[in-house]
């Protein structure tokens, strides 16, 4: 990239170019598609009945997924694969050498492997098995030397990565993985503190079928210490992640999963404990000023921290807000409400050695899996927040590597509160390989991993056990 391009003033409109982004590309080692045989059967049945099918007045029903495929960017450490229930078959392959990872190919147990290369693709069949994957490790010093624990997403329609960077000692790489059999085409849009950033080669980025493509934000817009990125799907579907690294005063590394798309009401976290070093990032991609109200869901209930009553984000701007000491030092979730659609996340940097990112998420509507062990010696802290208007409860069950149940505990979470599930006291976690969290009510959660002065946050996401299926009936 020429110097004049890399130093363009932020706030200009993104130039439209059809050139493909400079990036590395690798072919996936195995065919991997997200299949819903049950839904296919429903469609076939509908076509065989008399008359065309028409939507029913009843809401969609949940049908069991028969297959799940996820992609894990490797960070020089451990990849873990598992499931909520035993599956029928499993395969795994590392990139770019397309070598099978045999230690990850048992669908009836929890398994881990030390894997090199750039990525691992996990593919599992088994109706309702809820296959999941995780990656952990310690990044090299050149990337910040931080602790990394991240979940492996399935394909989606794009995503938002907040609090990234492309300048100085803060560098972020987008990891786009196409798990489908057709090409995916995306645009990448960038925002900074001064407005939309003029990016080059960010339009019409192609990710070939079953390919992974890594794009350094510095190749799109260099010299921007703070950025937020939107991956906009034009065709196809892919998974969106980022590897965010810093070697500056706030050093560290994090695998960042896509946050929620902009909206007027969302919950970020729970965010790890700490009196200082917590920064809320808000992106306003609209043409109107966003007036943002922030409430905290703490151990004693919901409150509005002094200093966060009225935060304003100018149109097409990204704003960083240091959380004041009035938020407290305990783990907390943040309720972010805005006059217009915004995206939000929180970066936690308890010291100068590492940082962690907490994204916005929706309440759990299915079982979530929390890995134990990996490359972290200490058991994680499980934090749950109740975002609803009535009491909620979580059941946390520990399992060993053979998927044998070791014990279970129930956690009550009052309205508007954030609580520590105290799994170290209630469960035999020293013998556990993973936890399964099942909820009632509106709960969001995080697992906080700490190893000395290094930290990582894993946001709880439901395992792919079921999906919404259409209800159809014949006409006439």
BABA-235502 format. One line per 3 residues: for each residue x, y, z of N, C-alpha, C. Coordinates in steps of 0.2 Angstrom, whole numbers, plus 5000, padded with zeros to 4 digits. Layout:
N
X/Y/Z/X/Y/Z/X/Y/Z; ...
end
This chain:
476
5004/4994/5000/5000/5000/5000/5004/5006/5000; 5003/5011/4996/5007/5017/4995/5006/5021/5002; 5011/5026/5003/5011/5030/5009/5005/5034/5009
5003/5037/5003/4998/5042/5003/4991/5039/5004; 4990/5032/5003/4984/5029/5004/4984/5027/5012; 4989/5025/5015/4989/5023/5022/4989/5029/5026
4989/5035/5024/4989/5041/5028/4983/5045/5027; 4978/5042/5023/4972/5046/5022/4968/5048/5028; 4965/5054/5028/4962/5056/5034/4956/5052/5035
4954/5050/5041/4948/5046/5042/4942/5050/5041; 4936/5047/5040/4930/5051/5039/4928/5051/5032; 4932/5049/5027/4930/5049/5020/4926/5043/5019
4922/5044/5014/4918/5038/5012/4922/5033/5009; 4920/5027/5010/4924/5021/5007/4924/5021/5000; 4930/5020/4997/4930/5020/4990/4928/5013/4987
4925/5013/4982/4922/5007/4979/4928/5004/4974; 4930/4998/4976/4935/4995/4971/4933/4987/4971; 4934/4985/4965/4933/4977/4964/4939/4973/4965
4945/4976/4966/4951/4972/4967/4950/4968/4973; 4953/4962/4973/4952/4957/4979/4957/4960/4984; 4956/4959/4990/4960/4961/4996/4966/4956/4996
4972/4960/4998/4978/4956/4998/4977/4952/5005; 4978/4945/5004/4977/4941/5010/4980/4934/5008; 4980/4930/5013/4982/4923/5012/4976/4919/5011
4977/4914/5007/4971/4909/5006/4973/4902/5006; 4969/4898/5010/4971/4891/5011/4965/4887/5009; 4965/4881/5006/4960/4877/5005/4958/4873/5011
4952/4872/5013/4950/4868/5018/4951/4860/5016; 4952/4856/5021/4954/4849/5020/4948/4845/5019; 4942/4847/5020/4937/4842/5020/4931/4846/5018
4926/4843/5014/4920/4846/5012/4916/4847/5019; 4913/4853/5020/4910/4855/5026/4904/4859/5024; 4898/4857/5025/4892/4861/5024/4888/4860/5030
4884/4865/5031/4879/4865/5037/4872/4862/5034; 4871/4856/5036/4865/4853/5033/4859/4852/5038; 4853/4852/5036/4847/4851/5040/4843/4846/5036
4845/4840/5037/4841/4835/5033/4834/4835/5035; 4832/4836/5041/4825/4836/5044/4821/4842/5040; 4824/4848/5039/4821/4853/5035/4820/4851/5028
4825/4847/5025/4824/4845/5018/4819/4840/5018; 4818/4836/5022/4812/4831/5022/4806/4835/5022; 4805/4840/5026/4799/4844/5027/4797/4847/5020
4803/4849/5017/4801/4852/5010/4799/4847/5005; 4802/4841/5005/4800/4836/5000/4793/4834/5002; 4791/4833/5008/4784/4831/5010/4779/4836/5007
4781/4843/5008/4776/4848/5006/4775/4848/4999; 4780/4847/4995/4779/4847/4988/4775/4841/4985; 4775/4835/4989/4771/4829/4987/4764/4830/4989
4762/4834/4993/4755/4835/4995/4752/4839/4990; 4745/4839/4990/4741/4842/4985/4741/4850/4986; 4742/4854/4981/4742/4861/4981/4749/4864/4984
4750/4870/4983/4756/4873/4985/4756/4874/4993; 4762/4874/4996/4763/4875/5003/4762/4882/5004; 4759/4884/5010/4759/4891/5012/4760/4891/5020
4763/4897/5022/4765/4897/5029/4759/4896/5034; 4761/4893/5039/4756/4892/5045/4755/4898/5049; 4750/4899/5053/4750/4904/5057/4753/4903/5064
4755/4897/5065/4759/4895/5071/4766/4897/5070; 4770/4899/5076/4777/4900/5075/4781/4894/5073; 4788/4896/5071/4792/4890/5069/4793/4885/5075
4794/4879/5073/4796/4874/5078/4804/4873/5078; 4806/4870/5084/4813/4869/5084/4814/4861/5082; 4819/4861/5077/4821/4854/5074/4828/4853/5076
4829/4846/5077/4836/4844/5079/4841/4845/5073; 4847/4848/5074/4852/4848/5069/4855/4841/5068; 4857/4839/5062/4860/4833/5061/4868/4834/5060
4870/4840/5059/4877/4841/5057/4879/4848/5059; 4885/4849/5061/4888/4855/5063/4895/4855/5061; 4897/4861/5058/4904/4862/5055/4907/4869/5058
4912/4869/5061/4915/4875/5064/4922/4875/5062; 4925/4882/5062/4932/4883/5060/4935/4886/5066; 4941/4884/5068/4945/4886/5074/4952/4889/5071
4953/4896/5072/4960/4898/5070/4965/4896/5076; 4970/4893/5074/4975/4890/5079/4979/4896/5081; 4981/4895/5087/4986/4901/5090/4992/4897/5093
4994/4892/5090/5000/4888/5093/4999/4884/5099; 4993/4882/5100/4991/4879/5107/4987/4873/5106; 4981/4873/5110/4977/4867/5110/4970/4868/5106
4968/4864/5103/4961/4864/5100/4957/4858/5103; 4951/4860/5106/4947/4855/5109/4940/4855/5105; 4938/4848/5105/4931/4847/5102/4927/4843/5106
4921/4844/5106/4916/4840/5110/4909/4841/5108; 4904/4839/5112/4897/4840/5111/4893/4839/5117; 4887/4841/5116/4882/4840/5122/4880/4833/5123
4879/4830/5117/4877/4822/5117/4882/4819/5112; 4883/4812/5113/4887/4809/5108/4885/4809/5101; 4889/4810/5096/4887/4811/5089/4888/4804/5086
4887/4804/5079/4888/4798/5075/4895/4798/5072; 4897/4803/5070/4904/4803/5066/4907/4810/5067; 4914/4810/5067/4917/4817/5067/4924/4816/5063
4925/4822/5061/4932/4822/5057/4935/4829/5058; 4941/4830/5057/4945/4836/5059/4951/4836/5054; 4953/4842/5052/4958/4843/5048/4962/4850/5049
4968/4850/5049/4972/4856/5050/4974/4859/5043; 4975/4865/5043/4977/4869/5037/4983/4872/5038; 4988/4873/5033/4986/4872/5026/4988/4866/5023
4990/4861/5027/4993/4855/5024/4988/4850/5023; 4982/4851/5025/4976/4846/5024/4977/4840/5028; 4980/4840/5033/4982/4834/5037/4976/4832/5042
4973/4826/5042/4968/4824/5047/4971/4825/5054; 4967/4827/5059/4969/4827/5066/4965/4821/5069; 4968/4816/5070/4965/4810/5072/4963/4810/5080
4966/4814/5083/4965/4815/5091/4958/4818/5092; 4955/4822/5086/4949/4825/5087/4943/4822/5084; 4944/4816/5082/4939/4812/5078/4935/4807/5082
4934/4808/5088/4930/4804/5092/4923/4807/5094; 4917/4806/5091/4911/4809/5092/4908/4807/5099; 4911/4803/5103/4908/4800/5109/4912/4802/5115
4916/4807/5115/4920/4809/5120/4923/4816/5119; 4925/4819/5125/4929/4826/5124/4936/4825/5122; 4938/4828/5117/4945/4827/5115/4949/4834/5114
4955/4833/5115/4960/4839/5114/4966/4837/5110; 4969/4842/5106/4975/4840/5102/4979/4846/5102; 4986/4846/5102/4990/4851/5100/4991/4851/5092
4989/4857/5090/4988/4857/5082/4992/4864/5080; 4996/4863/5075/5000/4868/5071/4996/4871/5065; 4999/4874/5061/4996/4877/5055/4992/4883/5057
4987/4885/5052/4983/4891/5053/4976/4890/5056; 4973/4884/5054/4966/4883/5057/4965/4876/5057; 4959/4874/5060/4957/4867/5061/4949/4868/5059
4947/4863/5055/4940/4863/5053/4937/4856/5057; 4932/4857/5061/4929/4852/5064/4922/4850/5061; 4920/4844/5059/4914/4842/5056/4911/4836/5060
4905/4837/5062/4902/4831/5066/4895/4830/5064; 4893/4824/5063/4886/4822/5062/4883/4819/5069; 4877/4819/5069/4873/4816/5075/4867/4820/5077
4861/4818/5076/4856/4822/5077/4855/4825/5084; 4855/4832/5085/4855/4835/5091/4861/4834/5095; 4867/4833/5093/4873/4831/5097/4876/4838/5099
4875/4843/5096/4877/4850/5098/4885/4850/5098; 4888/4849/5093/4895/4849/5092/4898/4856/5093; 4904/4857/5097/4907/4863/5098/4915/4862/5097
4918/4868/5097/4925/4868/5096/4928/4874/5100; 4934/4873/5102/4937/4879/5106/4945/4879/5104; 4948/4885/5104/4955/4885/5103/4958/4889/5109
4964/4887/5111/4967/4891/5117/4975/4890/5115; 4978/4895/5119/4986/4895/5118/4988/4901/5121; 4995/4902/5120/4998/4908/5122/5001/4911/5115
5000/4917/5113/5002/4920/5107/5009/4922/5108; 5013/4922/5102/5020/4924/5102/5021/4931/5105; 5027/4932/5107/5028/4939/5109/5027/4944/5104
5029/4942/5098/5028/4947/5092/5021/4949/5091; 5016/4945/5094/5009/4947/5093/5006/4949/5100; 5010/4950/5105/5007/4952/5112/5008/4947/5117
5009/4941/5116/5011/4936/5121/5005/4935/5126; 4999/4936/5124/4993/4935/5129/4990/4928/5129; 4986/4927/5133/4982/4921/5134/4976/4921/5129
4975/4916/5126/4969/4916/5121/4965/4910/5122; 4958/4911/5123/4953/4906/5123/4947/4908/5119; 4946/4904/5114/4941/4907/5110/4936/4901/5107
4930/4902/5106/4925/4897/5103/4926/4897/5096; 4924/4892/5092/4924/4891/5085/4917/4892/5082; 4916/4897/5078/4909/4898/5076/4908/4894/5069
4901/4894/5068/4899/4891/5062/4898/4897/5057; 4896/4895/5051/4895/4900/5046/4889/4905/5047; 4890/4911/5046/4885/4916/5047/4884/4921/5041
4881/4926/5042/4880/4931/5036/4885/4937/5037; 4890/4937/5041/4894/4943/5041/4896/4944/5049; 4898/4950/5051/4899/4951/5058/4902/4958/5059
4903/4959/5066/4906/4965/5068/4911/4964/5073; 4917/4967/5072/4923/4966/5076/4925/4973/5078; 4924/4974/5085/4925/4981/5088/4932/4982/5092
4934/4988/5092/4940/4989/5096/4946/4986/5093; 4947/4986/5086/4952/4983/5083/4957/4988/5081; 4963/4987/5077/4968/4992/5076/4972/4990/5070
4975/4995/5067/4979/4994/5061/4985/4998/5061; 4987/5001/5067/4993/5006/5067/4997/5005/5073; 5003/5007/5073/5008/5007/5078/5008/4999/5081
5007/4998/5087/5008/4992/5090/5002/4988/5091; 4996/4990/5088/4990/4987/5088/4988/4985/5081; 4988/4978/5080/4987/4975/5074/4981/4970/5074
4977/4970/5070/4971/4965/5070/4971/4962/5063; 4969/4955/5063/4968/4951/5057/4961/4948/5057; 4958/4950/5052/4951/4946/5051/4952/4939/5048
4949/4934/5051/4949/4928/5049/4942/4926/5046; 4941/4925/5039/4935/4923/5036/4936/4916/5033; 4931/4912/5036/4931/4905/5034/4924/4903/5030
4925/4901/5024/4919/4899/5020/4918/4891/5021; 4913/4889/5024/4912/4882/5026/4906/4879/5021; 4904/4883/5016/4899/4881/5011/4903/4879/5005
4898/4876/5000/4901/4874/4993/4900/4879/4988; 4898/4885/4990/4898/4891/4985/4902/4897/4987; 4905/4901/4983/4909/4906/4985/4905/4911/4989
4909/4915/4993/4906/4920/4997/4909/4927/4995; 4906/4932/4995/4908/4938/4993/4906/4943/4999; 4911/4947/5001/4910/4952/5006/4913/4959/5005
4910/4964/5008/4913/4970/5009/4916/4971/5016; 4921/4975/5017/4923/4977/5024/4923/4984/5025; 4919/4986/5030/4918/4993/5031/4922/4995/5038
4925/5001/5038/4929/5002/5044/4926/5009/5047; 4926/5009/5054/4925/5016/5057/4931/5017/5062; 4932/5024/5063/4937/5026/5068/4934/5031/5072
4938/5034/5077/4935/5039/5081/4933/5046/5078; 4936/5047/5072/4934/5053/5068/4929/5051/5062; 4927/5045/5061/4922/5044/5056/4924/5038/5052
4920/5037/5046/4921/5031/5042/4929/5032/5039; 4932/5026/5039/4939/5026/5036/4939/5024/5029; 4943/5028/5025/4944/5026/5018/4948/5020/5017
4945/5015/5016/4949/5008/5015/4950/5007/5008; 4955/5003/5006/4957/5001/5000/4956/4994/4999; 4954/4992/4993/4953/4984/4991/4948/4981/4996
4943/4985/4999/4939/4982/5004/4932/4980/5001; 4931/4981/4995/4925/4979/4991/4925/4973/4987; 4920/4969/4988/4920/4963/4983/4926/4958/4985
4927/4957/4991/4932/4952/4994/4929/4945/4993; 4932/4941/4989/4930/4934/4988/4933/4929/4992; 4929/4925/4995/4932/4919/4999/4929/4913/4996
4934/4909/4993/4932/4903/4989/4928/4898/4993; 4925/4893/4990/4921/4888/4994/4926/4884/4998; 4925/4883/5004/4929/4879/5009/4936/4882/5009
4936/4888/5009/4943/4892/5010/4943/4896/5016; 4949/4897/5019/4950/4902/5024/4954/4908/5021; 4952/4914/5023/4956/4920/5021/4957/4924/5027
4963/4926/5027/4966/4931/5033/4967/4937/5030; 4964/4943/5033/4965/4949/5030/4968/4954/5036; 4974/4957/5035/4976/4961/5040/4973/4968/5039
4970/4971/5044/4967/4978/5043/4972/4983/5041; 4978/4982/5042/4983/4986/5039/4984/4986/5032; 4981/4981/5029/4981/4981/5021/4975/4984/5019
4970/4986/5023/4965/4990/5021/4965/4997/5022; 4968/4999/5028/4969/5006/5031/4974/5006/5036; 4980/5007/5034/4985/5007/5039/4986/5013/5043
4989/5013/5049/4990/5018/5053/4984/5020/5057; 4980/5016/5059/4974/5018/5063/4974/5014/5070; 4976/5017/5075/4977/5013/5081/4970/5010/5084
4965/5013/5082/4958/5011/5085/4953/5011/5079; 4950/5005/5078/4946/5004/5072/4940/4999/5074; 4935/4999/5071/4930/4994/5071/4928/4992/5064
4927/4986/5063/4926/4983/5056/4919/4980/5056; 4916/4981/5050/4910/4977/5049/4911/4973/5042; 4910/4966/5043/4910/4962/5037/4903/4961/5034
4902/4964/5028/4895/4964/5025/4895/4959/5020; 4890/4954/5021/4889/4949/5016/4885/4951/5010; 4888/4950/5004/4885/4951/4998/4883/4945/4995
4886/4939/4996/4884/4933/4993/4887/4927/4997; 4883/4922/4998/4886/4916/5002/4886/4917/5010; 4889/4913/5013/4889/4914/5021/4896/4911/5023
4899/4914/5029/4905/4912/5031/4905/4914/5039; 4910/4911/5042/4912/4913/5049/4916/4919/5049; 4915/4923/5054/4919/4929/5055/4922/4929/5062
4929/4930/5062/4933/4930/5068/4939/4935/5067; 4942/4937/5072/4948/4941/5072/4953/4939/5077; 4959/4940/5075/4965/4939/5080/4967/4946/5081
4966/4948/5087/4968/4955/5089/4974/4955/5094; 4979/4958/5092/4986/4958/5096/4989/4965/5097; 4992/4966/5102/4995/4973/5104/5001/4971/5108
5007/4975/5106/5013/4975/5109/5015/4981/5112; 5009/4986/5113/5010/4992/5116/5010/4992/5124; 5008/4998/5127/5008/4998/5134/5002/4993/5137
4997/4992/5133/4992/4987/5135/4993/4981/5130; 4998/4977/5132/5000/4972/5127/4994/4966/5128; 4995/4961/5123/4990/4955/5124/4988/4953/5117
4984/4948/5118/4981/4944/5112/4974/4942/5113; 4970/4942/5109/4963/4939/5110/4960/4937/5103; 4957/4931/5103/4953/4929/5097/4946/4932/5099
4944/4936/5094/4938/4940/5095/4932/4937/5090; 4927/4935/5093/4921/4932/5089/4917/4938/5088; 4913/4938/5082/4909/4943/5080/4904/4945/5086
4903/4952/5087/4898/4954/5091/4891/4955/5088; 4886/4956/5092/4879/4957/5089/4879/4963/5084; 4875/4963/5079/4874/4968/5074/4871/4974/5078
4872/4980/5075/4869/4986/5079/4862/4986/5080; 4860/4988/5086/4853/4988/5089/4852/4993/5094; 4846/4994/5096/4845/4999/5101/4845/4997/5108
4845/4990/5109/4845/4988/5116/4849/4981/5116; 4854/4981/5120/4859/4975/5120/4862/4975/5127; 4865/4969/5128/4869/4968/5134/4876/4965/5133
4881/4969/5135/4888/4967/5134/4890/4963/5141; 4894/4958/5140/4897/4954/5145/4893/4948/5147; 4894/4946/5154/4897/4949/5159/4905/4951/5158
4907/4956/5161/4914/4959/5160/4918/4957/5166; 4924/4955/5166/4928/4953/5172/4928/4958/5177; 4930/4956/5183/4931/4961/5188/4937/4965/5187
4937/4971/5190/4942/4975/5190/4940/4982/5191; 4943/4986/5195/4941/4993/5196/4943/4998/5190; 4949/4996/5187/4951/5000/5181/4953/4996/5175
4954/4999/5170/4956/4996/5164/4951/4993/5160; 4945/4995/5161/4939/4993/5157/4936/4998/5152; 4936/4997/5146/4934/5002/5141/4928/4999/5137
4923/5003/5137/4917/5002/5132/4918/5005/5126; 4917/5001/5120/4918/5004/5113/4911/5004/5110; 4908/5009/5108/4902/5010/5105/4903/5013/5097
4900/5009/5093/4900/5011/5086/4893/5013/5083; 4893/5019/5081/4886/5022/5078/4887/5022/5070; 4884/5017/5067/4885/5017/5059/4880/5021/5056
4875/5025/5060/4870/5028/5057/4872/5036/5055; 4867/5039/5052/4868/5046/5051/4865/5051/5056; 4863/5048/5062/4860/5052/5067/4864/5051/5073
4864/5056/5078/4868/5056/5084/4864/5051/5088; 4868/5046/5091/4866/5041/5096/4866/5044/5103; 4861/5044/5107/4861/5045/5114/4860/5039/5117
4866/5037/5121/4866/5030/5124/4866/5031/5132; 4861/5026/5134/4861/5026/5142/4864/5019/5144; 4867/5019/5149/4871/5013/5151/4869/5011/5158
4866/5005/5159/4865/5003/5166/4870/4997/5167; 4871/4996/5173/4875/4990/5176/4871/4985/5179; 4872/4979/5178/4869/4973/5181/4875/4970/5186
4874/4972/5192/4880/4970/5197/4877/4965/5202; 4881/4964/5207/4880/4959/5212/4874/4960/5216; 4872/4967/5217/4867/4969/5221/4861/4972/5217
4861/4970/5210/4856/4972/5206/4858/4978/5201; 4852/4980/5198/4853/4985/5192/4854/4992/5195; 4859/4996/5192/4860/5003/5193/4863/5007/5188
4862/5014/5188/4865/5018/5183/4872/5021/5186; 4878/5019/5183/4884/5022/5186/4884/5029/5185; 4886/5033/5190/4887/5040/5189/4893/5041/5183
4891/5046/5179/4896/5047/5173/4894/5044/5167; 4889/5039/5167/4887/5035/5161/4879/5036/5160; 4876/5042/5162/4869/5043/5162/4867/5045/5154
4872/5049/5151/4870/5051/5144/4877/5051/5140; 4878/5046/5136/4884/5046/5132/4881/5047/5125; 4885/5052/5121/4883/5053/5115/4888/5051/5110
4886/5048/5104/4891/5046/5099/4888/5049/5093; 4893/5053/5090/4891/5056/5084/4890/5051/5078; 4887/5054/5072/4885/5049/5067/4891/5046/5064
4891/5040/5062/4897/5037/5059/4903/5037/5062; 4903/5036/5069/4909/5037/5073/4909/5031/5078; 4916/5030/5080/4917/5025/5085/4919/5029/5091
4917/5027/5097/4918/5031/5103/4921/5026/5109; 4926/5027/5112/4929/5023/5118/4927/5027/5124; 4924/5023/5129/4922/5026/5135/4925/5022/5141
4930/5025/5145/4933/5022/5150/4927/5021/5156; 4926/5015/5158/4921/5014/5163/4924/5017/5170; 4920/5021/5173/4922/5025/5179/4922/5020/5185
4925/5022/5190/4925/5018/5196/4918/5017/5199; 4913/5021/5197/4906/5020/5200/4903/5014/5198; 4906/5011/5193/4904/5004/5190/4905/4999/5196
4910/5000/5200/4912/4995/5205/4918/4991/5202; 4920/4986/5206/4926/4982/5204/4924/4975/5203; 4918/4973/5204/4915/4966/5203/4914/4965/5196
4913/4959/5194/4911/4957/5187/4904/4960/5186; 4903/4962/5180/4896/4966/5179/4895/4965/5172; 4888/4965/5170/4886/4966/5163/4883/4973/5162
4883/4975/5156/4881/4982/5154/4875/4982/5150; 4870/4985/5152/4864/4986/5147/4865/4992/5143; 4865/4992/5137/4867/4998/5133/4860/4999/5129
4857/5005/5130/4851/5007/5126/4853/5013/5123; 4850/5014/5116/4852/5020/5112/4846/5022/5108; 4847/5028/5106/4841/5031/5102/4842/5029/5095
4847/5026/5093/4848/5023/5086/4852/5017/5087; 4853/5013/5081/4856/5007/5082/4864/5008/5083; 4866/5004/5088/4874/5005/5089/4876/4998/5090
4883/4996/5089/4886/4990/5092/4890/4992/5097; 4892/4987/5102/4895/4988/5108/4899/4982/5110; 4905/4984/5113/4909/4978/5117/4913/4982/5122
4917/4978/5126/4921/4980/5132/4928/4977/5131; 4933/4981/5132/4940/4978/5132/4942/4979/5140; 4944/4973/5143/4947/4973/5149/4954/4972/5149
4958/4977/5152/4965/4976/5153/4967/4977/5160; 4967/4972/5164/4968/4973/5171/4975/4975/5173; 4980/4974/5169/4987/4976/5170/4990/4977/5163
4996/4977/5162/4999/4979/5156/5001/4973/5152; 5000/4967/5154/5002/4961/5151/4997/4957/5146; 4991/4959/5147/4986/4956/5143/4979/4959/5143
4975/4958/5138/4968/4961/5138/4963/4955/5136; 4957/4957/5137/4951/4952/5135/4946/4956/5133; 4942/4953/5128/4936/4957/5125/4930/4953/5127
4925/4957/5129/4918/4955/5130/4913/4958/5125; 4910/4953/5122/4905/4956/5116/4898/4956/5119; 4894/4959/5115/4886/4959/5116/4884/4952/5114
4879/4949/5118/4875/4943/5116/4868/4943/5118; 4864/4938/5116/4857/4937/5117/4857/4932/5123; 4851/4932/5126/4850/4927/5132/4851/4920/5129
4854/4915/5133/4855/4908/5131/4848/4905/5130; 4847/4901/5124/4841/4898/5122/4843/4891/5121; 4848/4888/5124/4850/4881/5123/4856/4880/5127
4858/4874/5128/4864/4872/5132/4871/4875/5129; 4875/4878/5134/4881/4881/5132/4887/4876/5135; 4892/4876/5132/4898/4872/5134/4904/4876/5136
4907/4875/5142/4913/4878/5144/4918/4874/5145; 4924/4874/5141/4930/4870/5142/4934/4871/5148; 4937/4866/5151/4941/4867/5157/4948/4863/5155
4953/4866/5158/4960/4864/5156/4963/4868/5150; 4963/4865/5144/4966/4868/5139/4973/4870/5140; 4975/4876/5139/4981/4879/5140/4981/4883/5147
4976/4882/5151/4975/4887/5157/4976/4882/5163; 4980/4883/5167/4981/4879/5173/4975/4880/5178; 4972/4886/5179/4967/4887/5184/4960/4886/5180
4955/4884/5184/4948/4883/5182/4945/4890/5181; 4941/4891/5176/4938/4897/5174/4933/4899/5180; 4932/4906/5180/4926/4908/5184/4920/4909/5179
4915/4906/5181/4909/4906/5177/4904/4912/5180; 4903/4917/5176/4899/4923/5178/4892/4923/5174; 4887/4924/5178/4880/4924/5174/4876/4930/5176
4873/4933/5171/4869/4939/5172/4862/4938/5170; 4857/4941/5174/4850/4940/5172/4848/4947/5169; 4846/4947/5163/4844/4953/5159/4836/4953/5158
4833/4949/5161/4825/4949/5161/4822/4953/5167; 4815/4952/5167/4811/4955/5172/4809/4950/5177; 4811/4944/5177/4810/4939/5182/4816/4935/5184
4815/4931/5190/4821/4927/5192/4823/4922/5187; 4829/4920/5187/4832/4915/5182/4836/4910/5185; 4837/4905/5182/4841/4899/5186/4846/4896/5180
4851/4894/5182/4856/4890/5178/4858/4883/5181; 4858/4878/5178/4860/4871/5180/4867/4870/5177; 4872/4869/5181/4879/4868/5178/4881/4861/5180
4883/4857/5175/4884/4850/5176/4892/4849/5173; 4896/4846/5177/4902/4844/5175/4903/4837/5172; 4907/4836/5167/4908/4830/5164/4916/4829/5163
4918/4822/5163/4925/4821/5162/4926/4819/5154; 4932/4817/5152/4933/4817/5145/4929/4811/5142; 4927/4806/5146/4923/4801/5143/4915/4803/5143
4914/4809/5144/4907/4812/5144/4903/4809/5150; 4906/4807/5155/4903/4804/5161/4901/4810/5166; 4895/4810/5168/4893/4815/5173/4896/4815/5179
4899/4820/5182/4903/4820/5188/4899/4824/5194; 4894/4828/5192/4890/4832/5197/4887/4838/5194; 4882/4841/5198/4878/4846/5195/4877/4851/5201
4876/4857/5199/4874/4862/5204/4869/4867/5201; 4865/4870/5205/4860/4875/5202/4862/4882/5205; 4861/4887/5200/4863/4894/5202/4857/4898/5201
4855/4902/5206/4849/4906/5205/4852/4913/5204; 4849/4917/5199/4852/4924/5198/4846/4928/5198; 4846/4933/5203/4840/4938/5204/4840/4943/5198
4834/4946/5197/4833/4951/5192/4838/4956/5192; 4841/4958/5186/4846/4963/5186/4852/4962/5189; 4854/4956/5191/4860/4955/5194/4865/4950/5190
4871/4951/5192/4877/4947/5190/4880/4943/5196; 4881/4936/5195/4883/4932/5200/4889/4927/5198; 4893/4926/5203/4898/4921/5202/4895/4914/5203
4895/4909/5198/4892/4903/5199/4896/4898/5204; 4902/4900/5206/4905/4897/5212/4906/4889/5210; 4908/4888/5204/4909/4881/5202/4915/4877/5205
4920/4881/5207/4926/4878/5211/4924/4875/5217; 4919/4878/5220/4916/4875/5227/4911/4870/5226; 4907/4871/5221/4901/4866/5221/4902/4860/5217
4907/4860/5212/4908/4854/5207/4915/4851/5208; 4916/4845/5206/4923/4842/5206/4926/4844/5200; 4928/4850/5199/4931/4853/5193/4938/4850/5192
4941/4848/5197/4948/4845/5196/4948/4839/5192; 4942/4836/5191/4942/4830/5187/4938/4831/5181; 4936/4837/5179/4931/4838/5174/4935/4841/5168
4932/4839/5162/4935/4841/5156/4931/4847/5153; 4924/4847/5155/4920/4853/5152/4914/4853/5156; 4910/4859/5156/4904/4860/5159/4899/4861/5154
4893/4859/5155/4887/4861/5151/4882/4865/5155; 4880/4871/5153/4876/4876/5156/4869/4876/5153; 4864/4874/5157/4857/4875/5154/4853/4880/5159
4849/4884/5155/4846/4890/5159/4839/4890/5158; 4836/4893/5163/4829/4895/5162/4829/4903/5164; 4825/4907/5160/4825/4914/5160/4830/4917/5156
4831/4923/5156/4835/4927/5152/4842/4928/5155; 4846/4923/5153/4853/4923/5156/4858/4924/5151; 4863/4928/5152/4869/4929/5148/4875/4927/5152
4881/4924/5149/4886/4922/5153/4893/4923/5150; 4898/4922/5154/4905/4922/5152/4909/4918/5157; 4914/4915/5154/4919/4911/5157/4926/4915/5157
4928/4917/5163/4934/4921/5163/4940/4916/5165; 4945/4916/5161/4951/4912/5162/4957/4917/5164; 4960/4915/5169/4966/4919/5171/4972/4914/5173
4978/4916/5170/4984/4913/5172/4989/4918/5173; 4991/4919/5180/4995/4924/5182/4992/4931/5180; 4996/4935/5176/4993/4941/5174/4990/4941/5167
4989/4935/5165/4986/4935/5158/4978/4933/5159; 4974/4935/5154/4967/4934/5155/4964/4933/5148; 4958/4929/5148/4954/4928/5142/4947/4928/5144
4943/4930/5140/4935/4929/5141/4932/4925/5136; 4928/4920/5138/4924/4916/5133/4917/4918/5134; 4914/4921/5129/4907/4922/5130/4903/4916/5129
4898/4914/5133/4894/4908/5132/4889/4909/5126; 4889/4904/5122/4885/4904/5116/4882/4897/5116; 4875/4896/5114/4872/4890/5114/4875/4885/5109
4876/4879/5111/4878/4874/5106/4873/4872/5100; 4875/4871/5094/4870/4870/5089/4867/4863/5089; 4862/4863/5094/4858/4857/5095/4851/4857/5091
4848/4863/5090/4842/4864/5087/4842/4870/5083; 4838/4871/5078/4837/4877/5074/4829/4878/5073; 4827/4884/5071/4820/4885/5070/4819/4882/5063
4813/4878/5063/4811/4875/5056/4804/4878/5054; 4803/4879/5048/4796/4881/5046/4791/4876/5047; 4785/4879/5049/4779/4875/5049/4775/4876/5042
4774/4871/5038/4770/4872/5032/4764/4867/5032; 4759/4869/5028/4753/4865/5027/4750/4866/5020; 4747/4861/5017/4745/4861/5011/4739/4866/5010
4739/4870/5004/4733/4874/5003/4727/4870/5001; 4721/4873/5002/4715/4870/5000/4713/4864/5004
end
